[in-house]
């Protein structure tokens, strides 16, 4: 499987006004056309405002599928420019239903591994002024996902996001979303997910509390 990186995006923490007051976040990222170094912690030029809930080795890179933009534009009757979901990489064609926790991908010089689904939060709603946005993202399953960096290197828009190794457990990002939001009492799936060594530690600890 090979997908194209349409937009590489970075941002710095800033305070901006929303309908519900001030918000400090690095959510409002901007595309960059030049190559950027992807380190174990982030993309060169990118920073997280809330380091407790964002960033770190397990959340070094946030990916959002480009085709989901078309759904949201139709759903809300407005346009959304890359990267409206605060993602670092906007990739065409990749889907939460087709990729797995632990899958390894090549992007430019870097090697990445899927670590967990992205959890939509209030910042999406406040940035766009759409109160039900996080709930709709969870309902549809169009969350995007996080990746850890296994090998550092330079990346740029136009590179291909290419599958190197599929994780043998075969647990999709969508299945973890289902467990997280809709099928919370599925003990068999819960135990299967918790056995995933590549699953982000933070999410693993959260899910362990359901046992």
C-alpha positions in Angstrom: 0.0 0.0 0.0 1.3 3.4 -0.9 -0.4 6.8 -0.3 0.6 10.3 -1.2 1.5 13.0 1.4 -0.5 16.0 0.2 0.4 18.4 2.9 3.2 18.7 5.6 2.0 21.0 8.4 3.7 22.6 11.4 2.6 25.1 14.0 3.7 26.9 17.2 1.6 27.5 20.3 -0.5 30.6 20.0 -3.3 32.3 21.8 -6.3 33.1 19.6 -9.9 34.1 20.1 -12.8 31.8 19.7 -16.6 32.2 20.2 -16.0 30.8 23.7 -13.0 32.9 24.7 -9.3 32.6 24.4 -7.6 29.3 23.4 -3.9 28.5 23.6 -3.0 25.8 21.1 -0.8 24.8 18.3 -3.8 23.4 16.4 -3.8 26.0 13.7 -0.9 24.6 11.7 0.3 25.8 8.3 1.5 23.8 5.3 5.2 24.0 4.5 6.6 23.3 1.0 10.2 22.7 1.9 11.6 19.5 3.4 11.5 19.3 7.2 13.4 17.0 9.6 11.2 14.4 11.4 12.7 13.6 14.8 11.6 11.1 17.5 9.5 13.9 19.1 8.0 16.0 16.3 8.3 17.6 12.9 10.9 20.4 12.6 9.1 23.7 13.2 6.2 22.1 15.1 5.5 22.3 18.8 2.7 21.3 21.2 1.0 23.7 23.6 -0.4 20.9 25.9 2.4 18.4 26.4 0.4 16.4 28.8 -2.1 15.3 26.2 -0.2 15.8 23.0 3.3 15.0 21.8 5.9 12.6 23.2 7.4 9.5 21.5 4.0 7.8 21.0 2.4 10.9 19.5 5.3 12.4 17.5 3.2 12.7 14.3 -0.5 13.2 13.7 -2.0 11.9 10.4 -5.4 12.8 9.0 -6.7 11.2 5.8 -7.3 13.8 3.0 -10.4 12.1 1.7 -12.2 12.7 5.0 -12.2 16.4 4.2 -14.8 15.8 1.4 -17.1 14.1 3.9 -16.9 17.0 6.4 -17.4 19.6 3.7 -20.6 17.9 2.5 -21.8 17.3 6.1 -21.3 20.8 7.3 -21.8 22.6 4.0 -18.5 24.5 4.2 -15.0 24.2 3.0 -12.0 23.1 5.1 -8.5 23.8 4.0 -5.5 21.6 4.9 -4.7 21.2 7.8 -8.1 21.9 9.4 -7.7 19.0 11.8 -4.4 20.1 13.3 -2.6 17.2 11.7 1.1 17.2 10.8 0.6 15.1 7.7 -2.4 15.0 5.4 -2.4 11.8 3.4 -4.7 10.8 0.6 -6.3 7.4 0.5 -5.2 5.9 3.8 -8.1 4.8 6.0 -8.6 3.9 9.7 -10.4 0.7 8.5 -7.4 -0.5 6.4 -4.4 0.1 8.6 -3.4 -1.5 11.9 -1.8 -0.6 15.2 1.8 -1.4 14.8 2.0 -1.1 11.0 5.3 0.4 9.8 5.4 3.0 7.0 8.2 4.7 5.1 7.8 8.5 4.6 10.7 10.2 2.8 13.8 9.3 4.9 11.8 8.5 8.0 10.3 5.2 9.3 7.0 5.5 11.2 4.8 3.1 13.2 1.0 3.6 14.0 0.6 3.9 17.8 -3.0 4.8 18.4 -6.1 6.5 17.0 -6.3 10.3 17.5 -8.8 11.3 20.2 -10.9 14.3 19.0 -11.2 17.0 21.6 -12.9 20.3 22.3 -10.2 22.3 20.4 -11.7 21.1 17.1 -15.1 22.4 18.1 -13.8 25.7 19.4 -11.4 26.4 16.5 -14.1 25.9 13.9 -17.1 27.1 16.0 -18.9 23.8 15.5 -20.0 22.4 18.8 -20.8 18.8 17.8 -17.6 18.3 15.7 -15.8 16.0 18.2 -18.9 13.9 18.7 -19.4 13.6 14.9 -15.8 12.6 14.4 -16.1 9.8 17.0 -19.4 8.7 15.5 -18.1 8.5 12.0 -14.7 7.1 13.0 -12.8 9.6 10.9 -10.3 10.3 13.7 -7.0 10.0 12.0 -4.2 8.5 14.1 -0.8 9.0 15.7 2.6 7.6 14.8 5.9 7.1 16.6 9.1 7.7 14.7 11.3 4.6 14.4 13.9 6.2 12.2 14.4 10.0 11.9 14.8 11.7 8.6 13.7 14.4 6.2 10.2 14.5 4.7 8.3 16.8 2.4 4.9 17.2 0.7 4.8 14.9 -2.3 6.5 12.0 -0.6 4.8 8.6 -0.5 3.5 7.1 2.8 4.4 3.4 1.9 3.6 0.3 3.9 6.8 -1.5 4.9 5.4 -4.1 7.4 1.9 -4.9 8.5 1.5 -5.9 12.1 0.6 -9.6 12.4 -2.2 -9.0 15.0 -4.2 -7.2 12.4 -6.1 -4.9 14.8 -7.2 -1.9 12.7 -7.3 1.7 14.0 -11.1 1.6 13.4 -11.4 -1.4 15.8 -9.7 0.5 18.5 -12.0 3.4 17.9 -15.0 1.0 18.2 -13.7 -0.3 21.5 -13.0 3.2 22.8 -16.3 4.8 22.0 -19.0 2.3 20.9 -18.2 -1.3 21.9 -16.8 -0.7 25.3 -17.9 -4.0 26.8 -16.3 -6.2 24.2 -13.9 -8.0 26.5 -12.5 -10.2 23.8 -11.5 -7.2 21.7 -10.2 -5.4 24.8 -7.9 -8.2 25.7 -6.7 -8.4 22.1 -5.9 -4.7 22.0 -4.1 -4.8 25.3 -1.8 -7.5 24.0 -0.6 -5.1 21.2 3.0 -4.2 22.1 3.1 -1.2 19.8 -0.1 0.4 21.3 0.7 3.8 22.9 1.3 3.3 26.7 -1.1 6.1 27.6 -4.0 4.5 25.9 -3.0 1.1 27.1 -3.1 2.3 30.7 -6.6 3.8 30.2 -8.0 0.6 28.7 -6.5 -1.5 31.4 -8.9 0.1 33.9 -11.8 -1.6 32.1 -10.7 -5.0 33.0 
